[in-house]
Structures are given as C-alpha cells and as structure tokens.
Amino acid sequence: MSSDRSPRFDDDLLGLDPEDPEARAFAAHLDRMQRVPSCSVEGYIRGVGDFAESANRLRGPQRTAAVAVTVLLLLVAAWVIANAAGFVVATWV
C-alpha cells in the first residue's frame, strides 16, 4: 500500500484498487473538486498551479485558448506594472 493513498478509497471509492493509476487520478480529481477556495495569496497560487496543470493536459484548440488567456493576463499585468512605475517616477520627479 502506498503512503500517498487518498482517504477517498475508504469512503467514496470503495471497491476500487488504490494502486490503479486511473483510480488514483480520479481520487485526485475528486480532491481538487472538493477543495474549499481560499481568498489568500496561497489560495491564489494554488489556483494558478491547478490552471497550469490543467492547461498542460489540454490539446488542440483548448490548449491554444489556455495559452491565449495566459498571454493576455501577462500583458495586462505588465501594463499595470508599467503604469504604476510611471506614476511613481512622475511623482518623485
């Protein structure tokens, strides 16, 4: 028996083999679905990690859409940072 076995095999997934990779993936999926969202920096970082893991599994047009969303978010963040830096510099000069 592995040490990273999900407790879901004792409650929700009775009868499934805990060593089966598909059953383990399904248990991990159920764990992610029941995770309570956290309104903290750690919660947001965990959400970004979940998005990255999901985007890495995608193929075709869905992957292209995920990449486009990521690029758009990075461009908006760069624009906000540039405006804030410009405001700070203009205020001090």
Secondary structure as the mmCIF struct_conf table of DSSP 4:
data_model
#
loop_
_struct_conf.conf_type_id
_struct_conf.id
_struct_conf.beg_label_comp_id
_struct_conf.beg_label_asym_id
_struct_conf.beg_label_seq_id
_struct_conf.end_label_comp_id
_struct_conf.end_label_asym_id
_struct_conf.end_label_seq_id
TURN_TY1_P TURN_TY1_P1 SER A 3 ASP A 4
TURN_TY1_P TURN_TY1_P2 PRO A 7 PRO A 7
HELX_RH_AL_P HELX_RH_AL_P1 ARG A 8 ASP A 11
TURN_TY1_P TURN_TY1_P3 ASP A 12 ASP A 12
BEND BEND1 LEU A 13 LEU A 13
TURN_TY1_P TURN_TY1_P4 LEU A 14 GLY A 15
BEND BEND2 LEU A 16 LEU A 16
TURN_TY1_P TURN_TY1_P5 PRO A 18 GLU A 19
HELX_RH_AL_P HELX_RH_AL_P2 PRO A 21 GLN A 34
HELX_LH_PP_P HELX_LH_PP_P1 ARG A 35 PRO A 37
BEND BEND3 SER A 40 SER A 40
HELX_RH_AL_P HELX_RH_AL_P3 VAL A 41 ARG A 57
TURN_TY1_P TURN_TY1_P6 GLY A 60 GLY A 60
HELX_RH_AL_P HELX_RH_AL_P4 PRO A 61 TRP A 92
#
